[in-house]
Amino acid sequence: MTTKQTILFVLSLILIGSWFIVHFLKDDRPTYKSLTSQMTFYRNTSIMIGDEAKNLIHEAERAIEKSPDQKPIVGIMHEISTILSDFYAEFDQFGSAFYQYTKGDFPFRRVYFLPIDYNKTLPVKTAIKELEVDQFNSKKTLAALEKVIFKSTESLDISQSILNEYHQKQREILKDNRVFSLLNNKKKWLASLKKQDVVHAKSQLVALRYELNYLKWQLLENTQELIQKDKNLVKEAYMIEMHTDRQPIVGKPFTMDFMLNTYINMKDLEIKLNGKKMIHKDGLATYNYTPKTAGMKRFHLEFSIKNPFTGKTDQFRNVKKVYVN
């Protein structure tokens, strides 16, 4: 081997060695393992939230059995659910097609002994170029939601103050949700997506589908709460309150007090918590609870009390929520 060949050979080894060193020093495997774990979490949690959204409608349907005049509220819940379910199906079709186009690029496969290039963006660009991006329309979905939430509810037989409060809560939810803020500017969103590698792009699609389910649950929960709002003057006088002695923590007992803060005689009051009758004294019922799992816990309260103005027994319900750490 001549001196010139030797020098070229050494330079080649140095270049190849440098390439390997750069790639190994830039090993993103931990990051991508973390992202794939997050995708699993989002998928599982999304299923749970979807089930919770269905339960809200079922609970509302049971609640109106005693208040058939509030049936239109359940109708609005069904409309919200249908609008978002249809949009979810459209967006899911886009996501599934994207997965199909990039299935050869993730999970990553090592080619011989070469390091894996986790950060390549070409598969994402190619997939988006092939996809039909007009198959979902977030602006149309948002307009349909706003029509149901802000127009259809105007005919409900509830006080204007309660309706205004409901509209404000729903308006804030729609404004803060990332789905519409991103997808309403589809061209900009796709341009941003093209700059991402396969895992980050898929992670964003999974997260957006999760947020769609979460949006549905939020909107339905607020709408369901309209059933709990009472039009009756006497019922509005009852201030339903709940107090806890500390921040709830898994495995540690804590106490909750439920009360009706009112001057009306409480001797004819009956309180039920999650369907079980509670003992109370002067309108105060105490419940000792030891949470076994973390997360949001709901306590369904039912109150029956004799209306001193009509002589009839009024029944109404409320749901109190407590977050357990």
C-alpha contacts under 8 A as a table, 3 or more apart, distances in Angstrom:
res1	aa1	res2	aa2	distance
1	M	5	Q	6.09
1	M	6	T	6.39
2	T	5	Q	5.19
2	T	6	T	6.12
3	T	6	T	4.99
3	T	7	I	6.18
4	K	7	I	5.17
4	K	8	L	6.29
5	Q	8	L	5.09
5	Q	9	F	6.04
6	T	9	F	5.06
6	T	10	V	6.17
7	I	10	V	5.17
7	I	11	L	6.12
8	L	11	L	5.07
8	L	12	S	6.08
9	F	12	S	5.07
9	F	13	L	6.27
10	V	13	L	5.07
10	V	14	I	6.18
11	L	14	I	5.00
11	L	15	L	6.19
12	S	15	L	5.14
12	S	16	I	6.11
13	L	16	I	5.16
13	L	17	G	5.82
14	I	17	G	5.01
14	I	18	S	5.94
15	L	18	S	5.07
15	L	19	W	6.17
16	I	19	W	5.08
16	I	20	F	6.29
17	G	20	F	5.14
17	G	21	I	6.12
18	S	21	I	5.01
18	S	22	V	6.10
19	W	22	V	5.27
19	W	23	H	6.28
20	F	23	H	5.21
20	F	24	F	6.00
20	F	115	P	7.37
21	I	24	F	5.17
21	I	25	L	5.91
22	V	25	L	5.22
22	V	26	K	6.11
23	H	26	K	4.90
23	H	27	D	6.29
23	H	115	P	6.71
23	H	117	D	7.84
24	F	27	D	5.07
24	F	115	P	7.05
27	D	30	P	7.88
28	D	31	T	5.34
28	D	32	Y	6.35
28	D	118	Y	6.80
29	R	32	Y	5.19
29	R	33	K	6.03
29	R	118	Y	7.82
30	P	33	K	5.14
30	P	34	S	6.15
31	T	34	S	5.14
31	T	35	L	6.29
32	Y	35	L	4.89
32	Y	36	T	6.15
32	Y	199	V	6.96
33	K	36	T	5.20
33	K	37	S	6.28
34	S	37	S	5.11
34	S	38	Q	6.27
35	L	38	Q	4.95
35	L	39	M	6.25
35	L	199	V	7.23
35	L	200	H	7.49
35	L	203	S	6.82
36	T	39	M	5.03
36	T	40	T	6.45
36	T	199	V	7.53
36	T	203	S	7.52
37	S	40	T	5.17
37	S	41	F	6.33
38	Q	41	F	4.96
38	Q	42	Y	6.10
38	Q	203	S	7.73
39	M	42	Y	5.09
39	M	43	R	6.14
39	M	203	S	5.82
39	M	206	V	6.31
39	M	207	A	7.42
40	T	43	R	5.18
40	T	44	N	6.21
41	F	44	N	5.30
41	F	45	T	5.96
42	Y	45	T	5.15
42	Y	46	S	5.78
42	Y	206	V	6.69
42	Y	207	A	6.29
42	Y	210	Y	6.08
43	R	46	S	5.10
43	R	47	I	6.41
43	R	206	V	6.87
43	R	210	Y	6.94
44	N	47	I	5.29
44	N	48	M	6.51
45	T	48	M	5.02
45	T	49	I	6.17
45	T	210	Y	7.50
46	S	49	I	5.13
46	S	50	G	6.08
46	S	209	R	7.58
46	S	210	Y	4.88
46	S	211	E	7.97
46	S	213	N	6.24
46	S	214	Y	7.41
47	I	50	G	5.05
47	I	51	D	6.30
48	M	51	D	5.16
48	M	52	E	6.28
49	I	52	E	4.90
49	I	53	A	6.19
49	I	213	N	6.35
49	I	214	Y	6.33
49	I	217	W	6.79
50	G	53	A	5.13
50	G	54	K	6.51
50	G	213	N	5.78
50	G	214	Y	7.70
50	G	217	W	7.27
51	D	54	K	5.16
51	D	55	N	6.28
52	E	55	N	4.93
52	E	56	L	6.30
52	E	217	W	7.04
53	A	56	L	5.19
53	A	57	I	6.83
53	A	216	K	6.82
53	A	217	W	4.78
53	A	220	L	6.82
53	A	221	E	7.77
54	K	57	I	5.38
54	K	58	H	6.44
55	N	58	H	4.94
55	N	59	E	6.02
56	L	59	E	5.13
56	L	60	A	6.17
56	L	220	L	6.90
56	L	221	E	6.59
56	L	224	Q	6.96
57	I	60	A	5.03
57	I	61	E	6.18
57	I	74	V	6.97
57	I	77	M	6.80
57	I	78	H	7.44
57	I	220	L	7.60
57	I	224	Q	7.53
58	H	61	E	5.09
58	H	62	R	6.36
59	E	62	R	5.15
59	E	63	A	6.13
60	A	63	A	4.93
60	A	64	I	6.32
60	A	74	V	6.33
60	A	224	Q	6.12
60	A	227	I	7.40
61	E	64	I	5.51
61	E	65	E	6.89
61	E	71	K	7.90
61	E	74	V	6.60
62	R	65	E	5.52
63	A	66	K	6.25
63	A	67	S	6.92
63	A	227	I	7.58
64	I	67	S	4.38
64	I	68	P	5.04
64	I	69	D	7.55
64	I	70	Q	6.08
64	I	71	K	6.05
64	I	227	I	7.68
65	E	68	P	5.78
67	S	70	Q	5.77
67	S	71	K	7.54
68	P	71	K	5.32
69	D	72	P	7.51
70	Q	73	I	5.70
70	Q	74	V	7.47
70	Q	157	D	7.86
70	Q	227	I	6.55
71	K	74	V	5.38
71	K	75	G	6.60
72	P	75	G	4.86
72	P	76	I	6.35
72	P	156	L	7.12
73	I	76	I	5.14
73	I	77	M	6.39
73	I	153	T	7.91
73	I	156	L	7.50
73	I	223	T	7.03
73	I	224	Q	7.28
73	I	226	L	7.34
73	I	227	I	7.14
74	V	77	M	4.93
74	V	78	H	6.28
74	V	224	Q	7.44
75	G	78	H	5.13
75	G	79	E	6.35
76	I	79	E	5.00
76	I	80	I	6.25
76	I	148	V	6.82
76	I	149	I	7.73
76	I	152	S	7.55
76	I	153	T	7.67
76	I	223	T	7.83
77	M	80	I	5.19
77	M	81	S	6.14
77	M	220	L	5.84
77	M	223	T	6.56
77	M	224	Q	7.37
78	H	81	S	5.05
78	H	82	T	6.08
79	E	82	T	5.14
79	E	83	I	6.19
79	E	148	V	7.28
80	I	83	I	5.32
80	I	84	L	6.34
80	I	145	L	6.41
80	I	148	V	7.18
80	I	216	K	7.40
80	I	219	L	7.64
80	I	220	L	7.27
81	S	84	L	5.42
81	S	85	S	5.92
81	S	216	K	6.53
81	S	220	L	7.56
82	T	85	S	5.04
82	T	86	D	6.04
83	I	86	D	5.40
83	I	87	F	6.39
83	I	141	T	6.68
83	I	144	A	7.21
83	I	145	L	6.99
84	L	87	F	5.03
84	L	88	Y	5.94
84	L	141	T	7.35
84	L	212	L	7.41
84	L	216	K	6.60
85	S	88	Y	4.96
85	S	89	A	6.19
86	D	89	A	5.16
86	D	90	E	6.40
87	F	90	E	5.05
87	F	91	F	6.16
87	F	136	F	6.75
87	F	137	N	7.60
87	F	138	S	7.49
87	F	141	T	6.77
88	Y	91	F	5.14
88	Y	92	D	5.81
88	Y	209	R	6.98
88	Y	212	L	6.93
89	A	92	D	4.96
89	A	93	Q	6.14
90	E	93	Q	5.20
90	E	94	F	6.62
90	E	135	Q	6.27
90	E	136	F	5.22
91	F	94	F	5.07
91	F	95	G	6.28
91	F	135	Q	7.60
91	F	136	F	5.76
91	F	209	R	7.77
92	D	95	G	4.92
92	D	96	S	6.00
92	D	209	R	7.44
93	Q	96	S	5.13
93	Q	97	A	6.20
94	F	97	A	5.26
94	F	98	F	6.23
94	F	131	L	7.49
94	F	132	E	7.62
94	F	133	V	7.27
94	F	135	Q	7.19
94	F	136	F	7.76
95	G	98	F	4.99
95	G	99	Y	6.23
95	G	202	K	7.99
95	G	205	L	6.47
96	S	99	Y	5.08
96	S	100	Q	6.26
97	A	100	Q	4.99
97	A	101	Y	6.33
97	A	131	L	7.20
98	F	101	Y	5.24
98	F	102	T	6.30
98	F	127	A	6.07
98	F	128	I	7.28
98	F	131	L	7.29
99	Y	102	T	5.20
99	Y	103	K	5.59
99	Y	202	K	7.59
100	Q	103	K	5.28
101	Y	104	G	7.67
101	Y	123	P	7.97
101	Y	127	A	5.50
102	T	105	D	5.38
102	T	106	F	6.78
102	T	123	P	6.17
102	T	124	V	7.16
102	T	127	A	6.73
102	T	198	V	7.27
103	K	106	F	5.56
103	K	107	P	7.59
104	G	107	P	7.62
105	D	108	F	5.81
105	D	109	R	7.64
105	D	123	P	7.16
105	D	198	V	7.22
106	F	109	R	7.56
106	F	198	V	7.01
106	F	199	V	7.33
108	F	116	I	7.27
108	F	118	Y	7.54
109	R	116	I	7.35
110	R	113	F	6.97
110	R	114	L	6.65
110	R	115	P	6.82
110	R	116	I	5.87
111	V	114	L	5.70
111	V	115	P	7.76
111	V	116	I	7.72
117	D	120	K	6.17
118	Y	197	D	7.20
119	N	196	Q	7.73
119	N	197	D	5.19
119	N	198	V	7.82
120	K	123	P	7.29
120	K	196	Q	7.94
120	K	197	D	5.39
120	K	198	V	7.55
121	T	124	V	5.50
121	T	125	K	6.45
121	T	194	K	6.75
121	T	195	K	6.12
121	T	196	Q	5.60
121	T	197	D	4.44
121	T	198	V	6.76
122	L	125	K	5.09
122	L	126	T	6.07
122	L	197	D	7.78
123	P	126	T	5.12
123	P	127	A	6.08
123	P	197	D	7.66
123	P	198	V	6.84
124	V	127	A	5.12
124	V	128	I	6.18
124	V	193	L	7.57
124	V	194	K	5.72
124	V	195	K	7.96
124	V	196	Q	7.12
124	V	197	D	6.51
124	V	198	V	5.94
124	V	201	A	7.42
125	K	128	I	5.37
125	K	129	K	6.18
125	K	194	K	5.02
125	K	195	K	7.78
126	T	129	K	5.16
126	T	130	E	6.45
127	A	130	E	5.23
127	A	131	L	6.22
128	I	131	L	5.08
128	I	132	E	7.99
128	I	133	V	7.79
128	I	190	L	7.69
128	I	194	K	7.44
132	E	135	Q	6.10
133	V	136	F	6.91
134	D	137	N	6.83
137	N	140	K	5.54
137	N	141	T	6.46
138	S	141	T	4.97
138	S	142	L	6.08
138	S	180	F	6.31
138	S	183	L	6.12
138	S	184	N	5.72
139	K	142	L	5.13
139	K	143	A	6.18
139	K	180	F	7.54
139	K	184	N	5.70
140	K	143	A	5.19
140	K	144	A	6.25
141	T	144	A	5.15
141	T	145	L	6.24
142	L	145	L	5.09
142	L	146	E	6.17
142	L	180	F	7.41
143	A	146	E	5.17
143	A	147	K	6.21
144	A	147	K	5.17
144	A	148	V	6.45
145	L	148	V	5.28
145	L	149	I	6.05
146	E	149	I	5.09
146	E	150	F	5.62
146	E	151	K	7.43
147	K	150	F	5.58
147	K	151	K	5.10
147	K	152	S	6.65
148	V	151	K	5.61
148	V	152	S	4.87
148	V	153	T	6.87
149	I	152	S	6.21
149	I	153	T	5.98
149	I	167	H	7.21
149	I	170	Q	7.62
150	F	153	T	5.94
150	F	154	E	6.86
150	F	167	H	6.53
151	K	154	E	5.55
152	S	155	S	6.25
152	S	156	L	7.82
153	T	156	L	5.31
153	T	163	L	7.79
154	E	163	L	7.79
158	I	162	I	6.88
158	I	163	L	6.84
158	I	229	K	7.98
158	I	230	D	7.90
158	I	231	K	6.12
159	S	162	I	5.45
159	S	163	L	6.33
159	S	231	K	6.80
160	Q	163	L	4.94
160	Q	164	N	5.99
161	S	164	N	5.13
161	S	165	E	6.25
162	I	165	E	5.14
162	I	166	Y	6.19
162	I	226	L	7.98
162	I	229	K	7.67
163	L	166	Y	5.01
163	L	167	H	6.15
164	N	167	H	5.12
164	N	168	Q	6.18
165	E	168	Q	5.19
165	E	169	K	6.32
166	Y	169	K	5.27
166	Y	170	Q	6.26
166	Y	222	N	6.99
166	Y	223	T	7.59
166	Y	226	L	7.92
167	H	170	Q	5.21
167	H	171	R	5.96
168	Q	171	R	5.07
168	Q	172	E	6.27
169	K	172	E	5.31
169	K	173	I	6.37
169	K	222	N	7.68
170	Q	173	I	5.09
170	Q	174	L	6.25
170	Q	219	L	6.44
170	Q	222	N	7.45
171	R	174	L	5.30
171	R	175	K	6.16
172	E	175	K	5.04
172	E	176	D	6.06
173	I	176	D	5.25
173	I	177	N	6.05
173	I	215	L	7.56
173	I	218	Q	7.59
173	I	219	L	7.63
174	L	177	N	5.44
174	L	180	F	7.76
174	L	215	L	7.90
175	K	181	S	7.69
177	N	180	F	6.51
177	N	181	S	6.95
177	N	211	E	7.47
177	N	215	L	7.05
178	R	181	S	5.16
178	R	182	L	6.02
178	R	208	L	7.65
178	R	211	E	7.40
179	V	182	L	5.53
179	V	183	L	5.94
179	V	208	L	6.10
179	V	211	E	6.81
179	V	212	L	6.74
180	F	183	L	5.14
180	F	184	N	5.32
181	S	184	N	5.88
181	S	185	N	7.32
182	L	185	N	5.97
182	L	186	K	7.03
182	L	189	W	6.06
183	L	186	K	4.86
183	L	189	W	6.44
185	N	188	K	5.62
185	N	189	W	6.24
186	K	189	W	4.99
186	K	190	L	6.04
187	K	190	L	5.33
187	K	191	A	6.23
188	K	191	A	5.09
188	K	192	S	6.26
189	W	192	S	5.11
189	W	193	L	6.14
190	L	193	L	4.83
190	L	194	K	6.16
191	A	194	K	5.29
191	A	195	K	6.94
192	S	195	K	5.51
192	S	196	Q	7.22
193	L	196	Q	5.44
193	L	201	A	6.14
194	K	197	D	7.86
196	Q	200	H	5.99
196	Q	201	A	5.78
197	D	200	H	5.60
197	D	201	A	6.13
198	V	201	A	5.21
198	V	202	K	6.09
199	V	202	K	5.18
199	V	203	S	5.94
200	H	203	S	4.99
200	H	204	Q	6.23
201	A	204	Q	5.22
201	A	205	L	6.46
202	K	205	L	5.11
202	K	206	V	6.24
203	S	206	V	5.18
203	S	207	A	6.12
204	Q	207	A	4.99
204	Q	208	L	6.10
205	L	208	L	5.17
205	L	209	R	6.34
206	V	209	R	5.26
206	V	210	Y	6.28
207	A	210	Y	4.98
207	A	211	E	6.19
208	L	211	E	4.95
208	L	212	L	6.18
209	R	212	L	5.02
209	R	213	N	6.49
210	Y	213	N	5.30
210	Y	214	Y	6.23
211	E	214	Y	4.83
211	E	215	L	5.93
212	L	215	L	5.03
212	L	216	K	6.33
213	N	216	K	5.12
213	N	217	W	6.32
214	Y	217	W	5.08
214	Y	218	Q	6.23
215	L	218	Q	5.17
215	L	219	L	6.21
216	K	219	L	5.32
216	K	220	L	6.05
217	W	220	L	5.20
217	W	221	E	5.96
218	Q	221	E	5.18
218	Q	222	N	6.33
219	L	222	N	5.40
219	L	223	T	6.27
220	L	223	T	5.02
220	L	224	Q	5.94
221	E	224	Q	5.06
221	E	225	E	6.26
222	N	225	E	5.20
222	N	226	L	7.01
223	T	226	L	5.46
223	T	227	I	7.73
224	Q	227	I	5.70
224	Q	228	Q	7.49
225	E	228	Q	5.12
225	E	229	K	6.74
226	L	229	K	5.12
227	I	230	D	7.51
228	Q	316	F	7.00
228	Q	317	R	5.81
228	Q	318	N	5.79
230	D	235	K	6.23
230	D	236	E	6.36
230	D	316	F	7.63
231	K	235	K	7.47
231	K	236	E	7.13
232	N	235	K	5.33
232	N	236	E	6.34
233	L	236	E	5.23
233	L	237	A	6.67
234	V	237	A	5.22
234	V	238	Y	7.23
234	V	307	N	7.10
234	V	309	F	7.99
235	K	238	Y	5.55
235	K	314	D	7.75
236	E	239	M	7.44
237	A	262	T	6.84
238	Y	260	L	5.77
238	Y	261	N	6.12
238	Y	262	T	5.60
239	M	260	L	5.47
239	M	261	N	4.99
239	M	262	T	6.62
240	I	258	F	7.44
240	I	259	M	5.97
240	I	260	L	4.86
240	I	261	N	6.48
241	E	258	F	5.88
241	E	259	M	5.46
241	E	260	L	6.44
241	E	261	N	7.21
242	M	256	M	6.71
242	M	257	D	5.49
242	M	258	F	4.68
242	M	259	M	6.57
242	M	320	K	7.53
243	H	256	M	5.56
243	H	257	D	5.13
243	H	258	F	6.78
244	T	247	Q	7.35
244	T	254	F	7.17
244	T	255	T	5.62
244	T	256	M	4.53
244	T	257	D	6.45
245	D	254	F	6.46
245	D	255	T	5.74
245	D	256	M	6.86
246	R	254	F	6.70
246	R	255	T	7.87
247	Q	324	V	7.37
247	Q	325	N	7.84
248	P	252	K	7.32
248	P	253	P	7.80
248	P	254	F	6.53
248	P	291	P	7.56
248	P	322	V	7.74
248	P	323	Y	6.97
248	P	324	V	4.88
248	P	325	N	6.31
249	I	252	K	5.64
249	I	253	P	7.94
249	I	291	P	7.02
249	I	294	A	7.47
249	I	324	V	5.35
249	I	325	N	4.83
250	V	290	T	7.19
250	V	291	P	5.11
250	V	292	K	5.47
250	V	293	T	5.71
250	V	294	A	5.96
250	V	324	V	6.47
250	V	325	N	6.25
251	G	290	T	5.85
251	G	291	P	5.67
251	G	292	K	5.60
251	G	293	T	7.84
252	K	290	T	5.59
252	K	291	P	6.95
253	P	288	N	6.86
253	P	289	Y	5.53
253	P	290	T	4.17
253	P	291	P	7.18
254	F	288	N	5.91
254	F	289	Y	5.62
254	F	290	T	6.36
255	T	286	T	6.94
255	T	287	Y	5.78
255	T	288	N	4.61
255	T	289	Y	6.24
256	M	286	T	5.77
256	M	287	Y	5.18
256	M	288	N	6.38
256	M	289	Y	7.62
257	D	284	L	6.65
257	D	285	A	5.66
257	D	286	T	4.52
257	D	287	Y	6.35
258	F	284	L	5.74
258	F	285	A	5.13
258	F	286	T	6.36
259	M	283	G	5.39
259	M	284	L	4.53
259	M	285	A	6.31
260	L	283	G	5.71
260	L	284	L	7.13
261	N	283	G	7.74
264	I	308	P	7.97
265	N	268	D	7.52
266	M	269	L	5.19
266	M	282	D	5.86
266	M	283	G	5.82
266	M	305	I	7.55
267	K	282	D	7.44
268	D	304	S	7.86
268	D	305	I	5.51
268	D	306	K	5.85
269	L	283	G	7.17
269	L	303	F	7.12
269	L	304	S	5.69
269	L	305	I	4.46
269	L	306	K	7.07
270	E	277	K	7.41
270	E	278	M	7.64
270	E	303	F	5.77
270	E	304	S	5.08
270	E	305	I	6.43
271	I	277	K	5.88
271	I	278	M	5.58
271	I	279	I	7.59
271	I	280	H	7.61
271	I	285	A	7.80
271	I	301	L	7.08
271	I	302	E	5.78
271	I	303	F	4.85
271	I	304	S	6.66
272	K	275	G	5.43
272	K	276	K	5.02
272	K	277	K	4.23
272	K	278	M	5.52
272	K	301	L	5.66
272	K	302	E	4.99
272	K	303	F	6.56
273	L	276	K	5.23
273	L	277	K	6.42
273	L	278	M	6.69
273	L	299	F	6.67
273	L	300	H	5.72
273	L	301	L	4.78
273	L	302	E	6.57
274	N	299	F	6.19
274	N	300	H	4.91
274	N	301	L	6.31
275	G	300	H	7.61
275	G	301	L	7.75
275	G	302	E	7.60
278	M	285	A	6.57
279	I	285	A	6.08
279	I	286	T	7.86
280	H	283	G	5.79
280	H	284	L	5.11
280	H	285	A	4.25
280	H	286	T	7.23
281	K	284	L	5.20
281	K	285	A	6.62
291	P	294	A	7.38
291	P	324	V	7.31
293	T	324	V	7.51
294	A	323	Y	7.50
294	A	324	V	4.87
294	A	325	N	5.32
295	G	323	Y	5.54
295	G	324	V	5.15
295	G	325	N	6.64
296	M	321	K	6.65
296	M	322	V	5.79
296	M	323	Y	4.39
296	M	324	V	6.26
297	K	321	K	5.60
297	K	322	V	5.21
297	K	323	Y	6.04
297	K	324	V	7.19
298	R	319	V	6.42
298	R	320	K	5.76
298	R	321	K	4.57
298	R	322	V	6.52
299	F	319	V	5.58
299	F	320	K	5.20
299	F	321	K	6.27
300	H	317	R	7.32
300	H	318	N	6.10
300	H	319	V	4.64
300	H	320	K	6.62
301	L	317	R	5.55
301	L	318	N	5.14
301	L	319	V	5.95
301	L	320	K	7.58
302	E	315	Q	7.28
302	E	316	F	5.98
302	E	317	R	4.47
302	E	318	N	6.54
303	F	315	Q	5.67
303	F	316	F	5.51
303	F	317	R	6.14
304	S	313	T	6.46
304	S	314	D	5.64
304	S	315	Q	4.50
304	S	316	F	6.73
305	I	313	T	5.42
305	I	314	D	5.50
305	I	315	Q	6.73
306	K	311	G	6.26
306	K	312	K	5.69
306	K	313	T	4.21
306	K	314	D	6.07
307	N	310	T	5.58
307	N	311	G	5.28
307	N	312	K	5.45
307	N	313	T	5.71
307	N	314	D	6.20
308	P	311	G	5.37
308	P	312	K	7.74
